[in-house]
Each structure stands twice: as C-alpha cells, then as structure tokens.
C-alpha cells in the first residue's frame, strides 16, 4: 500500500489531507464548517481572533508533537489512526488560524458578504499546512529513539 513506508507515513497522510482540503473548496459548505471554531470564539473576525487562534495553534502543535514523541519512545511506532486523528483536529485549527489573517490583510475587517467569499479564497492557501504538519510529525517521529525495558534487552541478547 502507498502508506506502508513508516518513515514518511505522516507526510503522505498530510499530502492526502492537503488534496482533500483543496477539493472541499468546491463544496462551499465544508469550508464554512472549517472556520466554525473562529466564529465560536468571536463573531467579529479581528486581531483578537488572530491572537486567540495563535495560542490555540501553539498549544495544539506542542501537545501533538509531545504526544507523538512519547508514543514513539514508549511503543516504538505511531499508528496511522493517531496521525489521521491529529489531521482531522488540525483541519479546524489550521483553517481557523489562517482565515482571520487572510481576511484582515485583504478586506480590512469589512463585515459584509466578503466574509463568505474570503473563506473560499483562504482555504486553498491554508490547505498546504497539512503537508507541513505531516512532515514535522515525521521529523519528530523519526528523531525519537524507542526506550526498551530490561525485559526487551534480555530477549534481544538471547
């Protein structure tokens, strides 16, 4: 299968999510759902939204990479299921993070119907974050050594 190579598993899954995210732009409905977290935080998409989403993104990335590091260290491998779960969670965080930045830089906080069309413009740009996220997961995963218990050492010595 395409994703069986463990060394670049997260990068390949990130590439799949990038393609799927780019394709969702044609549905118009899914991009609106992808920025839902930012609309829960603040109805007016401004500087506060950017600060709040920056904090959420930083915490999410820190927890994700630390989680990947611990799992690789203790269990020796990170499952596809775990990577896919992180990618699904990141779908809402990446798009909600990039949207207010793009909106404020291009439309200067206008509150008319531009908000809806801006989502359609920002999704293709923020979709590539999945590929980068997958690459970073692989870097963390591939640079973490597995810790074996004494029992494992005894089995390997025989």
N, C-alpha and C positions, 0 to 999 in steps of 0.2 A: 504494500500500500504506500501511498505518497508520504504519509506522515510517520512511518515506522522508524525512520532515522531519528534516534533520540537526541542527537547533538543539536539539531536545528528544528526541533519539533514546535517550539513556541513561535519561532519566526514564520514557519509555514502556516500555523493556525492564525497568526496575526495577518498574514497575507490573505488568507481566506476571508477573515473578518473585514479586511480593507475592501476587498472586492464586493462582499455582500453589503457593506455600508454604502459603497458607491452606487450599487444597484437600487438600494432603498430610496434613493433620491427621486426615482421615477414614480414612487407611490404617493408622495406628498403627505401621506398620513403618518408614516413611520418617522420621518424627520421631525414632525411636530411632537411626537412622543419622546424622541431622543432628547429634546431640550426641556422636557417636563420638570426635571429637578430644579432647574434655574427659575422656572415660573413658580414653583412651590416656595422658593426662598424669597423672591422679590417680584412683584408684578411689574415694576419699572426696571428695565434692564440697564443698569448704570455701573458706576465704579464700585459700589458696594457688592454687586454681583460678581465682579471680577475678583475682588479680594476674597470673598467667601468661597468661590469655586477654586481659587488658587490654594486655599487652605485645605479644602476637601481633596483636591487632586494630590497635594503633597502627602497628606495622611494616607490616602489610598495607595499611592506608589510605595511609600515607606512600608506600610503593612504588607502589601503584596510581595515586595522583594524580600522582606524579612521572613515571611511565610514560606516562600519558595526556598530560601536559604536553609531554613530549619528542616523542611521536608526532605530536601536533597541530602542534608547532613545526617538525618536520622534514618531515613528509609532508602536512600540510595537513588531514587528516581522520583520524578514529578509526573503525575498522570496527565493524560490528555483531558480528562474530566476536570481536573483542577485548573488547567490553563484555559479551557473553554469557559469555565465559571468566571474566572478573572476577566476574560474578554467581554463576556456579557455584562458584567458590572461596569467595566470601563466604557462600554457603549454609551451609557448615560452620562458618565463623568467627563469623558473627552469632548463630546459634542456640547455639553452644557458649559464646559470651561471655555471652549473656543468661540462659541456663539456670541457672548457679550463683548468679547474683544473685537470680533469682526463687525458686529453691529455698531459699536461705538466709534470705530475707526472709519466706517464708511457712511453711516447715516446720522451721525452726530445726535444720537438719542431721540430721533423723531419717533412719535408714538402712533403714527397712523398705520396703514396696512403694510408698510415696509417691513414690519416685524416678520410677517408670514413669508415674504419673499426672501428675506435675509437668511432664514433657515435653509432654504433651498440652495442659496449661494455658499453658505458656510460648511454644509455637510461634506461636499467633495474635498474641501481643504482639510477638515479635521479627520477625515477617514484614514489618512495615512498614519495617524498616531497608533493605530493597531499594529502596523508593521514594525514601528519603532519600539512599541511596548513589547512585542514578541521577541525582538532582537535583544532588548535589555533583560527580559526574563531568561533567555538562553545564556546571556553573559553571566548572570548571577548563578544560574543552574550549573553551567559548565565550569565555573571557577570555584565551586564549593566542593570540598572533599567530604566523602562519606566517613562517618565515625563508626567503627565497628566495636562491638563489645568484646570482652575477653573470650567469650564462648566462640565467637566468629573466628578469632585468631587461632584458637585451638583446633577448630575444624579445618582451617586452611593449612595448618602446619602438618597435618597427617596426610 
